[in-house]
Amino acid sequence: MDASPSPAAAPGPPGHQPAPVVVPAPGHPASAFLPAPVPASPFRRLVTPVAVMAAVIGAFGYVGAVDPNQPGHYPVCPMLQVTGLFCPGCGGLRSAHAVAHGDIAAAFGSNALAVVGYAIFAAVWVVWMVRASRGMPVRINLAPAYWWGIGAVLLIFTVVRNLPFGSVLAP
């Protein structure tokens, strides 16, 4: 019987257990043998969505406190200044100001598309929080057709709000 120590029982501090050596099987990528990632704590999973909401609340708080209806507080829209046409974002600050004060009708009057965007953001944020609290990944993968659809809605909104019959959409 051979009394020499085996390579796995290499000398080390008492109680030291050497790490097992994993040899990938032929034809398998070595990454298949990496240890599984340690799941993040609930606190760590919720930090990002809570921080995003804190930033949004801070932005709405600032716009709610500094009235965009008073000239000189915010820069003028470059498209409106150069062309005289309303872009899809024109009236967005006035809309956010109205939402911050709870006046949804005035918010729709300033920029209806922005109010819809606020609602979509709120819904996506709630889904993000729920999925993050459960440790599930949050991925929003929209097909190119959806992105083209969003672009078409923005373009149509922009054109209609600059036409005489669409003046109800103008800020």
N, CA and C atoms as an extended XYZ file, in Angstrom:
513
Properties=species:S:1:pos:R:3:atomname:S:1:resname:S:1:resid:I:1 pbc="F F F"
N         0.825       -1.170        0.000 N   MET     1
C         0.000        0.000        0.000 CA  MET     1
C         0.876        1.242        0.000 C   MET     1
N         0.549        2.194       -0.855 N   ASP     2
C         1.334        3.413       -0.994 CA  ASP     2
C         0.835        4.444        0.015 C   ASP     2
N         1.716        5.028        0.802 N   ALA     3
C         1.339        5.984        1.836 CA  ALA     3
C         1.519        7.416        1.379 C   ALA     3
N         1.862        7.658        0.117 N   SER     4
C         2.060        9.037       -0.340 CA  SER     4
C         0.708        9.733       -0.477 C   SER     4
N         0.696       11.040       -0.148 N   PRO     5
C        -0.588       11.760       -0.213 CA  PRO     5
C        -1.046       11.928       -1.663 C   PRO     5
N        -2.354       11.914       -1.851 N   SER     6
C        -2.918       12.120       -3.189 CA  SER     6
C        -2.904       13.609       -3.507 C   SER     6
N        -2.993       13.990       -4.799 N   PRO     7
C        -2.971       15.418       -5.147 CA  PRO     7
C        -4.118       16.182       -4.509 C   PRO     7
N        -5.277       15.560       -4.269 N   ALA     8
C        -6.406       16.255       -3.663 CA  ALA     8
C        -6.155       16.522       -2.195 C   ALA     8
N        -5.277       15.773       -1.573 N   ALA     9
C        -5.016       15.940       -0.152 CA  ALA     9
C        -3.697       16.673        0.039 C   ALA     9
N        -3.457       17.689       -0.749 N   ALA    10
C        -2.229       18.461       -0.640 CA  ALA    10
C        -2.174       19.113        0.729 C   ALA    10
N        -0.978       19.269        1.247 N   PRO    11
C        -0.870       19.846        2.584 CA  PRO    11
C        -1.362       21.289        2.592 C   PRO    11
N        -1.924       21.680        3.681 N   GLY    12
C        -2.422       23.033        3.870 CA  GLY    12
C        -2.760       23.222        5.326 C   GLY    12
N        -3.380       24.322        5.672 N   PRO    13
C        -3.739       24.541        7.071 CA  PRO    13
C        -4.714       23.461        7.537 C   PRO    13
N        -4.718       23.193        8.827 N   PRO    14
C        -5.640       22.172        9.342 CA  PRO    14
C        -7.080       22.547        8.990 C   PRO    14
N        -7.851       21.577        8.565 N   GLY    15
C        -9.246       21.798        8.196 CA  GLY    15
C        -9.413       22.345        6.789 C   GLY    15
N        -8.313       22.561        6.082 N   HIS    16
C        -8.371       23.105        4.724 CA  HIS    16
C        -8.862       22.037        3.767 C   HIS    16
N        -9.830       22.372        2.976 N   GLN    17
C       -10.341       21.447        1.968 CA  GLN    17
C       -10.004       22.046        0.614 C   GLN    17
N        -9.225       21.376       -0.187 N   PRO    18
C        -8.908       21.926       -1.501 CA  PRO    18
C       -10.155       21.939       -2.386 C   PRO    18
N       -10.189       22.905       -3.272 N   ALA    19
C       -11.322       23.012       -4.197 CA  ALA    19
C       -11.285       21.846       -5.164 C   ALA    19
N       -12.439       21.292       -5.456 N   PRO    20
C       -12.453       20.184       -6.407 CA  PRO    20
C       -12.079       20.675       -7.800 C   PRO    20
N       -11.429       19.850       -8.534 N   VAL    21
C       -11.039       20.176       -9.896 CA  VAL    21
C       -12.119       19.651      -10.832 C   VAL    21
N       -12.661       20.549      -11.651 N   VAL    22
C       -13.704       20.155      -12.589 CA  VAL    22
C       -13.095       20.150      -13.981 C   VAL    22
N       -13.194       19.038      -14.614 N   VAL    23
C       -12.665       18.897      -15.963 CA  VAL    23
C       -13.851       18.832      -16.915 C   VAL    23
N       -13.942       19.773      -17.858 N   PRO    24
C       -15.073       19.745      -18.786 CA  PRO    24
C       -15.066       18.472      -19.619 C   PRO    24
N       -16.253       17.961      -19.834 N   ALA    25
C       -16.392       16.786      -20.687 CA  ALA    25
C       -16.144       17.203      -22.124 C   ALA    25
N       -15.642       16.335      -22.939 N   PRO    26
C       -15.390       16.690      -24.339 CA  PRO    26
C       -16.679       17.130      -25.026 C   PRO    26
N       -16.580       18.225      -25.770 N   GLY    27
C       -17.729       18.730      -26.521 CA  GLY    27
C       -18.596       19.702      -25.740 C   GLY    27
N       -18.302       19.926      -24.451 N   HIS    28
C       -19.099       20.856      -23.656 CA  HIS    28
C       -18.297       22.130      -23.425 C   HIS    28
N       -18.964       23.289      -23.497 N   PRO    29
C       -18.224       24.531      -23.221 CA  PRO    29
C       -17.838       24.589      -21.747 C   PRO    29
N       -16.723       25.163      -21.485 N   ALA    30
C       -16.230       25.246      -20.115 CA  ALA    30
C       -17.167       26.080      -19.246 C   ALA    30
N       -17.887       27.019      -19.852 N   SER    31
C       -18.775       27.868      -19.057 CA  SER    31
C       -19.918       27.080      -18.446 C   SER    31
N       -20.215       25.917      -18.969 N   ALA    32
C       -21.287       25.098      -18.400 CA  ALA    32
C       -20.911       24.619      -17.007 C   ALA    32
N       -19.636       24.704      -16.656 N   PHE    33
C       -19.185       24.205      -15.370 CA  PHE    33
C       -18.955       25.313      -14.362 C   PHE    33
N       -19.277       26.543      -14.736 N   LEU    34
C       -19.117       27.635      -13.781 CA  LEU    34
C       -20.181       27.512      -12.707 C   LEU    34
N       -19.875       27.937      -11.502 N   PRO    35
C       -20.884       27.852      -10.440 CA  PRO    35
C       -22.050       28.793      -10.743 C   PRO    35
N       -23.211       28.424      -10.270 N   ALA    36
C       -24.405       29.249      -10.474 CA  ALA    36
C       -24.224       30.565       -9.739 C   ALA    36
N       -24.725       31.658      -10.313 N   PRO    37
C       -24.583       32.949       -9.629 CA  PRO    37
C       -25.405       32.962       -8.341 C   PRO    37
N       -24.882       33.665       -7.362 N   VAL    38
C       -25.576       33.788       -6.092 CA  VAL    38
C       -26.721       34.776       -6.285 C   VAL    38
N       -27.948       34.405       -5.932 N   PRO    39
C       -29.057       35.326       -6.122 CA  PRO    39
C       -28.888       36.568       -5.247 C   PRO    39
N       -29.272       37.698       -5.807 N   ALA    40
C       -29.153       38.958       -5.086 CA  ALA    40
C       -30.195       39.010       -3.973 C   ALA    40
N       -29.876       39.751       -2.943 N   SER    41
C       -30.815       39.906       -1.834 CA  SER    41
C       -32.007       40.739       -2.307 C   SER    41
N       -33.143       40.641       -1.630 N   PRO    42
C       -34.307       41.452       -2.034 CA  PRO    42
C       -33.989       42.948       -2.034 C   PRO    42
N       -33.198       43.393       -1.058 N   PHE    43
C       -32.822       44.801       -1.020 CA  PHE    43
C       -32.075       45.200       -2.287 C   PHE    43
N       -31.113       44.393       -2.673 N   ARG    44
C       -30.298       44.704       -3.853 CA  ARG    44
C       -31.128       44.677       -5.132 C   ARG    44
N       -32.093       43.755       -5.217 N   ARG    45
C       -32.942       43.675       -6.407 CA  ARG    45
C       -33.849       44.886       -6.549 C   ARG    45
N       -34.234       45.496       -5.434 N   LEU    46
C       -35.192       46.607       -5.468 CA  LEU    46
C       -34.527       47.974       -5.498 C   LEU    46
N       -33.218       48.036       -5.316 N   VAL    47
C       -32.535       49.334       -5.264 CA  VAL    47
C       -32.738       50.124       -6.557 C   VAL    47
N       -32.531       49.495       -7.701 N   THR    48
C       -32.610       50.231       -8.963 CA  THR    48
C       -34.016       50.753       -9.255 C   THR    48
N       -35.070       49.921       -9.176 N   PRO    49
C       -36.388       50.491       -9.460 CA  PRO    49
C       -36.800       51.558       -8.455 C   PRO    49
N       -36.415       51.404       -7.195 N   VAL    50
C       -36.750       52.426       -6.204 CA  VAL    50
C       -35.976       53.714       -6.495 C   VAL    50
N       -34.721       53.601       -6.891 N   ALA    51
C       -33.930       54.786       -7.233 CA  ALA    51
C       -34.500       55.493       -8.461 C   ALA    51
N       -34.947       54.723       -9.445 N   VAL    52
C       -35.556       55.333      -10.631 CA  VAL    52
C       -36.818       56.091      -10.240 C   VAL    52
N       -37.649       55.491       -9.398 N   MET    53
C       -38.868       56.181       -8.980 CA  MET    53
C       -38.546       57.414       -8.150 C   MET    53
N       -37.517       57.354       -7.320 N   ALA    54
C       -37.110       58.525       -6.545 CA  ALA    54
C       -36.689       59.664       -7.479 C   ALA    54
N       -35.966       59.323       -8.550 N   ALA    55
C       -35.562       60.352       -9.522 CA  ALA    55
C       -36.779       60.938      -10.232 C   ALA    55
N       -37.735       60.094      -10.590 N   VAL    56
C       -38.947       60.579      -11.262 CA  VAL    56
C       -39.743       61.481      -10.317 C   VAL    56
N       -39.881       61.063       -9.072 N   ILE    57
C       -40.608       61.890       -8.099 CA  ILE    57
C       -39.883       63.214       -7.887 C   ILE    57
N       -38.556       63.172       -7.836 N   GLY    58
C       -37.791       64.408       -7.710 CA  GLY    58
C       -37.996       65.333       -8.900 C   GLY    58
N       -38.001       64.765      -10.110 N   ALA    59
C       -38.206       65.578      -11.311 CA  ALA    59
C       -39.606       66.178      -11.324 C   ALA    59
N       -40.616       65.361      -11.010 N   PHE    60
C       -41.983       65.881      -10.970 CA  PHE    60
C       -42.142       66.900       -9.848 C   PHE    60
N       -41.454       66.686       -8.733 N   GLY    61
C       -41.496       67.654       -7.643 CA  GLY    61
C       -40.905       68.995       -8.055 C   GLY    61
N       -39.782       68.946       -8.770 N   TYR    62
C       -39.163       70.193       -9.244 CA  TYR    62
C       -40.071       70.909      -10.232 C   TYR    62
N       -40.607       70.157      -11.208 N   VAL    63
C       -41.484       70.778      -12.205 CA  VAL    63
C       -42.771       71.258      -11.548 C   VAL    63
N       -43.216       70.565      -10.506 N   GLY    64
C       -44.402       71.015       -9.786 CA  GLY    64
C       -44.149       72.293       -9.006 C   GLY    64
N       -42.916       72.482       -8.537 N   ALA    65
C       -42.574       73.678       -7.757 CA  ALA    65
C       -42.195       74.858       -8.641 C   ALA    65
N       -41.544       74.606       -9.763 N   VAL    66
C       -41.105       75.670      -10.672 CA  VAL    66
C       -42.027       75.647      -11.889 C   VAL    66
N       -42.964       76.556      -11.920 N   ASP    67
C       -44.039       76.565      -12.916 CA  ASP    67
C       -43.509       76.818      -14.323 C   ASP    67
N       -43.700       75.857      -15.246 N   PRO    68
C       -43.269       76.070      -16.633 CA  PRO    68
C       -44.176       77.030      -17.399 C   PRO    68
N       -45.319       77.383      -16.812 N   ASN    69
C       -46.203       78.358      -17.461 CA  ASN    69
C       -45.675       79.777      -17.340 C   ASN    69
N       -44.742       80.002      -16.424 N   GLN    70
C       -44.114       81.309      -16.267 CA  GLN    70
C       -42.872       81.359      -17.149 C   GLN    70
N       -42.760       82.328      -18.033 N   PRO    71
C       -41.592       82.371      -18.933 CA  PRO    71
C       -40.293       82.598      -18.165 C   PRO    71
N       -39.211       82.028      -18.747 N   GLY    72
C       -37.884       82.233      -18.199 CA  GLY    72
C       -37.388       81.129      -17.293 C   GLY    72
N       -38.233       80.191      -16.907 N   HIS    73
C       -37.789       79.119      -16.011 CA  HIS    73
C       -37.137       77.961      -16.764 C   HIS    73
N       -37.582       77.698      -17.988 N   TYR    74
C       -37.093       76.566      -18.765 CA  TYR    74
C       -36.749       77.057      -20.171 C   TYR    74
N       -35.837       76.373      -20.858 N   PRO    75
C       -35.520       76.781      -22.228 CA  PRO    75
C       -36.697       76.511      -23.168 C   PRO    75
N       -36.732       77.269      -24.251 N   VAL    76
C       -37.772       77.103      -25.261 CA  VAL    76
C       -37.416       75.892      -26.119 C   VAL    76
N       -38.442       75.186      -26.578 N   CYS    77
C       -38.230       74.035      -27.458 CA  CYS    77
C       -37.513       74.511      -28.719 C   CYS    77
N       -36.383       73.890      -29.079 N   PRO    78
C       -35.652       74.334      -30.270 CA  PRO    78
C       -36.473       74.207      -31.552 C   PRO    78
N       -37.262       73.147      -31.687 N   MET    79
C       -38.067       72.979      -32.896 CA  MET    79
C       -39.122       74.078      -32.989 C   MET    79
N       -39.747       74.393      -31.871 N   LEU    80
C       -40.752       75.459      -31.861 CA  LEU    80
C       -40.102       76.805      -32.146 C   LEU    80
N       -38.938       77.041      -31.596 N   GLN    81
C       -38.253       78.317      -31.787 CA  GLN    81
C       -37.795       78.494      -33.233 C   GLN    81
N       -37.295       77.427      -33.874 N   VAL    82
C       -36.756       77.528      -35.231 CA  VAL    82
C       -37.852       77.451      -36.288 C   VAL    82
N       -38.789       76.512      -36.120 N   THR    83
C       -39.785       76.271      -37.172 CA  THR    83
C       -41.173       76.801      -36.852 C   THR    83
N       -41.450       77.028      -35.583 N   GLY    84
C       -42.796       77.434      -35.193 CA  GLY    84
C       -43.757       76.252      -35.085 C   GLY    84
N       -43.224       75.029      -35.206 N   LEU    85
C       -44.051       73.825      -35.127 CA  LEU    85
C       -43.871       73.162      -33.763 C   LEU    85
N       -44.961       72.556      -33.290 N   PHE    86
C       -44.912       71.836      -32.027 CA  PHE    86
C       -44.335       70.445      -32.246 C   PHE    86
N       -43.324       70.083      -31.452 N   CYS    87
C       -42.786       68.723      -31.508 CA  CYS    87
C       -43.652       67.829      -30.617 C   CYS    87
N       -43.429       66.512      -30.616 N   PRO    88
C       -44.254       65.656      -29.769 CA  PRO    88
C       -44.073       65.921      -28.274 C   PRO    88
N       -42.977       66.562      -27.902 N   GLY    89
C       -42.737       66.841      -26.486 CA  GLY    89
C       -43.204       68.201      -26.028 C   GLY    89
N       -43.569       69.082      -26.967 N   CYS    90
C       -44.010       70.433      -26.589 CA  CYS    90
C       -45.215       70.341      -25.661 C   CYS    90
N       -45.134       71.043      -24.565 N   GLY    91
C       -46.189       71.012      -23.562 CA  GLY    91
C       -45.975       69.937      -22.515 C   GLY    91
N       -44.911       69.157      -22.657 N   GLY    92
C       -44.650       68.078      -21.709 CA  GLY    92
C       -44.364       68.571      -20.294 C   GLY    92
N       -43.627       69.666      -20.164 N   LEU    93
C       -43.357       70.212      -18.830 CA  LEU    93
C       -44.632       70.771      -18.207 C   LEU    93
N       -45.443       71.462      -19.015 N   ARG    94
C       -46.718       71.965      -18.493 CA  ARG    94
C       -47.623       70.799      -18.096 C   ARG    94
N       -47.558       69.724      -18.877 N   SER    95
C       -48.325       68.521      -18.557 CA  SER    95
C       -47.847       67.906      -17.243 C   SER    95
N       -46.544       67.805      -17.065 N   ALA    96
C       -45.989       67.250      -15.822 CA  ALA    96
C       -46.348       68.139      -14.633 C   ALA    96
N       -46.328       69.450      -14.836 N   HIS    97
C       -46.713       70.389      -13.776 CA  HIS    97
C       -48.167       70.154      -13.362 C   HIS    97
N       -49.032       69.981      -14.361 N   ALA    98
C       -50.444       69.747      -14.070 CA  ALA    98
C       -50.639       68.406      -13.355 C   ALA    98
N       -49.907       67.364      -13.779 N   VAL    99
C       -50.008       66.058      -13.114 CA  VAL    99
C       -49.525       66.183      -11.675 C   VAL    99
N       -48.445       66.916      -11.454 N   ALA   100
C       -47.920       67.094      -10.100 CA  ALA   100
C       -48.930       67.791       -9.201 C   ALA   100
N       -49.801       68.604       -9.781 N   HIS   101
C       -50.833       69.302       -9.011 CA  HIS   101
C       -52.171       68.574       -9.059 C   HIS   101
N       -52.206       67.401       -9.691 N   GLY   102
C       -53.421       66.604       -9.716 CA  GLY   102
C       -54.464       67.044      -10.719 C   GLY   102
N       -54.109       67.911      -11.651 N   ASP   103
C       -55.052       68.411      -12.658 CA  ASP   103
C       -54.852       67.626      -13.955 C   ASP   103
N       -55.504       66.472      -14.046 N   ILE   104
C       -55.313       65.585      -15.197 CA  ILE   104
C       -55.901       66.204      -16.459 C   ILE   104
N       -56.994       66.929      -16.355 N   ALA   105
C       -57.594       67.554      -17.545 CA  ALA   105
C       -56.635       68.573      -18.152 C   ALA   105
N       -56.008       69.388      -17.330 N   ALA   106
C       -55.030       70.362      -17.837 CA  ALA   106
C       -53.819       69.640      -18.399 C   ALA   106
N       -53.441       68.528      -17.793 N   ALA   107
C       -52.293       67.757      -18.288 CA  ALA   107
C       -52.587       67.234      -19.690 C   ALA   107
N       -53.802       66.693      -19.908 N   PHE   108
C       -54.172       66.229      -21.251 CA  PHE   108
C       -54.209       67.393      -22.230 C   PHE   108
N       -54.631       68.546      -21.782 N   GLY   109
C       -54.675       69.722      -22.652 CA  GLY   109
C       -53.294       70.212      -23.056 C   GLY   109
N       -52.315       70.011      -22.201 N   SER   110
C       -50.954       70.456      -22.510 CA  SER   110
C       -50.238       69.479      -23.431 C   SER   110
N       -50.333       68.187      -23.141 N   ASN   111
C       -49.714       67.177      -23.992 CA  ASN   111
C       -50.324       65.818      -23.644 C   ASN   111
N       -51.317       65.426      -24.417 N   ALA   112
C       -52.031       64.175      -24.157 CA  ALA   112
C       -51.104       62.966      -24.273 C   ALA   112
N       -50.193       63.006      -25.230 N   LEU   113
C       -49.282       61.880      -25.423 CA  LEU   113
C       -48.350       61.713      -24.220 C   LEU   113
N       -47.949       62.816      -23.608 N   ALA   114
C       -47.099       62.734      -22.418 CA  ALA   114
C       -47.853       62.072      -21.271 C   ALA   114
N       -49.129       62.391      -21.106 N   VAL   115
C       -49.913       61.782      -20.033 CA  VAL   115
C       -50.032       60.276      -20.266 C   VAL   115
N       -50.244       59.872      -21.504 N   VAL   116
C       -50.273       58.441      -21.826 CA  VAL   116
C       -48.914       57.828      -21.508 C   VAL   116
N       -47.843       58.536      -21.824 N   GLY   117
C       -46.495       58.056      -21.506 CA  GLY   117
C       -46.281       57.905      -20.008 C   GLY   117
N       -46.810       58.851      -19.203 N   TYR   118
C       -46.689       58.743      -17.751 CA  TYR   118
C       -47.398       57.482      -17.259 C   TYR   118
N       -48.574       57.211      -17.811 N   ALA   119
C       -49.339       56.031      -17.404 CA  ALA   119
C       -48.609       54.742      -17.801 C   ALA   119
N       -48.052       54.722      -19.004 N   ILE   120
C       -47.299       53.538      -19.446 CA  ILE   120
C       -46.080       53.339      -18.558 C   ILE   120
N       -45.375       54.419      -18.242 N   PHE   121
C       -44.222       54.312      -17.350 CA  PHE   121
C       -44.636       53.740      -16.001 C   PHE   121
N       -45.755       54.222      -15.451 N   ALA   122
C       -46.213       53.736      -14.147 CA  ALA   122
C       -46.508       52.237      -14.199 C   ALA   122
N       -47.161       51.787      -15.268 N   ALA   123
C       -47.480       50.361      -15.391 CA  ALA   123
C       -46.210       49.525      -15.524 C   ALA   123
N       -45.278       49.980      -16.343 N   VAL   124
C       -44.019       49.241      -16.520 CA  VAL   124
C       -43.231       49.232      -15.209 C   VAL   124
N       -43.259       50.329      -14.488 N   TRP   125
C       -42.533       50.391      -13.216 CA  TRP   125
C       -43.121       49.410      -12.200 C   TRP   125
N       -44.448       49.309      -12.143 N   VAL   126
C       -45.081       48.359      -11.220 CA  VAL   126
C       -44.678       46.930      -11.585 C   VAL   126
N       -44.709       46.599      -12.871 N   VAL   127
C       -44.285       45.259      -13.311 CA  VAL   127
C       -42.826       45.034      -12.930 C   VAL   127
N       -41.988       46.041      -13.114 N   TRP   128
C       -40.572       45.953      -12.766 CA  TRP   128
C       -40.412       45.661      -11.267 C   TRP   128
N       -41.136       46.386      -10.421 N   MET   129
C       -41.043       46.184       -8.975 CA  MET   129
C       -41.486       44.776       -8.589 C   MET   129
N       -42.603       44.328       -9.137 N   VAL   130
C       -43.119       43.003       -8.791 CA  VAL   130
C       -42.130       41.926       -9.219 C   VAL   130
N       -41.641       42.025      -10.444 N   ARG   131
C       -40.700       41.013      -10.933 CA  ARG   131
C       -39.381       41.076      -10.165 C   ARG   131
N       -38.906       42.267       -9.856 N   ALA   132
C       -37.661       42.395       -9.101 CA  ALA   132
C       -37.827       41.833       -7.690 C   ALA   132
N       -38.973       42.064       -7.064 N   SER   133
C       -39.182       41.555       -5.707 CA  SER   133
C       -39.253       40.033       -5.685 C   SER   133
N       -39.655       39.436       -6.791 N   ARG   134
C       -39.718       37.977       -6.888 CA  ARG   134
C       -38.436       37.367       -7.435 C   ARG   134
N       -37.467       38.192       -7.773 N   GLY   135
C       -36.197       37.701       -8.297 CA  GLY   135
C       -36.263       37.284       -9.751 C   GLY   135
N       -37.250       37.768      -10.471 N   MET   136
C       -37.417       37.424      -11.883 CA  MET   136
C       -36.766       38.494      -12.754 C   MET   136
N       -36.215       38.115      -13.893 N   PRO   137
C       -35.613       39.125      -14.766 CA  PRO   137
C       -36.690       39.995      -15.404 C   PRO   137
N       -36.307       41.223      -15.687 N   VAL   138
C       -37.213       42.163      -16.334 CA  VAL   138
C       -36.620       42.501      -17.692 C   VAL   138
N       -37.283       42.061      -18.722 N   ARG   139
C       -36.827       42.344      -20.083 CA  ARG   139
C       -38.035       42.776      -20.895 C   ARG   139
N       -37.860       43.864      -21.578 N   ILE   140
C       -38.900       44.324      -22.483 CA  ILE   140
C       -38.307       44.253      -23.877 C   ILE   140
N       -38.665       43.231      -24.577 N   ASN   141
C       -38.168       43.028      -25.934 CA  ASN   141
C       -39.319       43.271      -26.903 C   ASN   141
N       -39.318       44.435      -27.490 N   LEU   142
C       -40.352       44.755      -28.467 CA  LEU   142
C       -39.831       44.433      -29.860 C   LEU   142
N       -40.673       43.829      -30.636 N   ALA   143
C       -40.320       43.532      -32.023 CA  ALA   143
C       -40.171       44.845      -32.784 C   ALA   143
N       -39.401       44.850      -33.859 N   PRO   144
C       -39.227       46.080      -34.633 CA  PRO   144
C       -40.550       46.711      -35.073 C   PRO   144
N       -41.564       45.901      -35.324 N   ALA   145
C       -42.857       46.450      -35.744 CA  ALA   145
C       -43.444       47.357      -34.667 C   ALA   145
N       -43.248       47.013      -33.397 N   TYR   146
C       -43.746       47.868      -32.318 CA  TYR   146
C       -43.000       49.204      -32.286 C   TYR   146
N       -41.679       49.159      -32.475 N   TRP   147
C       -40.903       50.409      -32.500 CA  TRP   147
C       -41.339       51.289      -33.669 C   TRP   147
N       -41.580       50.668      -34.819 N   TRP   148
C       -42.082       51.440      -35.959 CA  TRP   148
C       -43.460       52.014      -35.639 C   TRP   148
N       -44.279       51.251      -34.939 N   GLY   149
C       -45.605       51.729      -34.544 CA  GLY   149
C       -45.520       52.909      -33.595 C   GLY   149
N       -44.595       52.840      -32.649 N   ILE   150
C       -44.405       53.964      -31.718 CA  ILE   150
C       -43.947       55.198      -32.488 C   ILE   150
N       -43.016       55.004      -33.420 N   GLY   151
C       -42.563       56.129      -34.246 CA  GLY   151
C       -43.695       56.713      -35.076 C   GLY   151
N       -44.551       55.854      -35.614 N   ALA   152
C       -45.692       56.322      -36.411 CA  ALA   152
C       -46.655       57.125      -35.543 C   ALA   152
N       -46.915       56.663      -34.327 N   VAL   153
C       -47.806       57.404      -33.419 CA  VAL   153
C       -47.220       58.773      -33.115 C   VAL   153
N       -45.918       58.840      -32.843 N   LEU   154
C       -45.274       60.129      -32.580 CA  LEU   154
C       -45.369       61.053      -33.791 C   LEU   154
N       -45.130       60.510      -34.972 N   LEU   155
C       -45.194       61.315      -36.196 CA  LEU   155
C       -46.616       61.816      -36.443 C   LEU   155
N       -47.591       60.923      -36.327 N   ILE   156
C       -48.986       61.326      -36.553 CA  ILE   156
C       -49.414       62.362      -35.522 C   ILE   156
N       -49.045       62.157      -34.260 N   PHE   157
C       -49.376       63.121      -33.206 CA  PHE   157
C       -48.774       64.490      -33.528 C   PHE   157
N       -47.520       64.492      -33.978 N   THR   158
C       -46.843       65.744      -34.309 CA  THR   158
C       -47.528       66.454      -35.468 C   THR   158
N       -47.855       65.723      -36.508 N   VAL   159
C       -48.490       66.329      -37.676 CA  VAL   159
C       -49.877       66.850      -37.315 C   VAL   159
N       -50.679       66.025      -36.651 N   VAL   160
C       -52.058       66.413      -36.345 CA  VAL   160
C       -52.097       67.615      -35.420 C   VAL   160
N       -51.228       67.683      -34.423 N   ARG   161
C       -51.298       68.806      -33.481 CA  ARG   161
C       -50.860       70.125      -34.130 C   ARG   161
N       -50.220       70.064      -35.299 N   ASN   162
C       -49.819       71.285      -36.007 CA  ASN   162
C       -50.784       71.682      -37.105 C   ASN   162
N       -51.835       70.886      -37.317 N   LEU   163
C       -52.844       71.223      -38.324 CA  LEU   163
C       -54.011       71.934      -37.660 C   LEU   163
N       -54.762       72.740      -38.444 N   PRO   164
C       -55.865       73.517      -37.834 CA  PRO   164
C       -56.892       72.645      -37.111 C   PRO   164
N       -57.271       71.494      -37.659 N   PHE   165
C       -58.274       70.669      -37.015 CA  PHE   165
C       -57.730       69.926      -35.785 C   PHE   165
N       -56.428       69.888      -35.642 N   GLY   166
C       -55.824       69.213      -34.497 CA  GLY   166
C       -55.360       70.168      -33.422 C   GLY   166
N       -55.834       71.390      -33.474 N   SER   167
C       -55.381       72.388      -32.502 CA  SER   167
C       -55.742       72.015      -31.066 C   SER   167
N       -56.694       71.109      -30.905 N   VAL   168
C       -57.032       70.663      -29.552 CA  VAL   168
C       -55.859       69.906      -28.924 C   VAL   168
N       -54.973       69.360      -29.753 N   LEU   169
C       -53.786       68.648      -29.251 CA  LEU   169
C       -52.589       69.576      -29.046 C   LEU   169
N       -52.696       70.813      -29.514 N   ALA   170
C       -51.589       71.768      -29.349 CA  ALA   170
C       -51.540       72.235      -27.902 C   ALA   170
N       -50.351       72.491      -27.385 N   PRO   171
C       -50.251       72.964      -25.999 CA  PRO   171
C       -50.797       74.366      -25.810 C   PRO   171
